[in-house]
């Protein structure tokens, strides 16, 4: 468990450092997630850019981005970066536990 925790922290900081230097790599999907998060918080519902309804992907990710961003007054791209780095750390730790057992 201690080693897995170290892997989570290490994985998080590796992604954090790389995205600090090169950015998070915003794609069309990323723009949709961020715009939906913003529209949810401003009360416009599940709308993407150009007022298209968000039906192509599961809704939890933009909900999490919007809620965390609004709660802590953070930029949505920063929230996405934190979530991505944390998820990568958890994936690395899960892999280490899988190999260990």
Protein Blocks (a to p, Z undefined) as FASTA:
>chain_A
ZZmmmmmmmmmmmmmmmmmmnonoiafklmmmmmmmmmmmnonojadehhiacfkbcfkl
mmmmmmmmmmnopafklmmmmmmmmmmmmmmmmmmmmmmZZ
